[in-house]
Amino acid sequence: MDPGLLMAPIIIFMVIVAPIWLILHYRSKRQISQGLSEDEYRQLSDLSEAADQMAERIQTLEAILDAETPDWRKKV
């Protein structure tokens, strides 16, 4: 196999692909380290509120089930 045939793809990779790859990698690392954006923080807050509401609903449903069918937990 001709050594020149293998060197061309390696040179192309090192000159074109590797720098782009490194730039994109470190750009994504920087974005991750900056923390949450305002939109992401708002979404997280909304999800937290929804989770709190669902927890309250589950507690209410369990209280109703406990009152109507005391041994419902044993059936599960």
Stockholm file with secondary structure:
# STOCKHOLM 1.0

chainA/1-76         MDPGLLMAPIIIFMVIVAPIWLILHYRSKRQISQGLSEDEYRQLSDLSEAADQMAERIQTLEAILDAETPDWRKKV
#=GR chainA/1-76 SS CCHHHHHHHHHHIIIIIHHHHHHHHHHHHHHHHTCCCHHHHHHHHHHHHHHHHHHHHHHHHHHHHHHHCTTHHHHC
#=GC SS_cons        CCHHHHHHHHHHIIIIIHHHHHHHHHHHHHHHHTCCCHHHHHHHHHHHHHHHHHHHHHHHHHHHHHHHCTTHHHHC
//
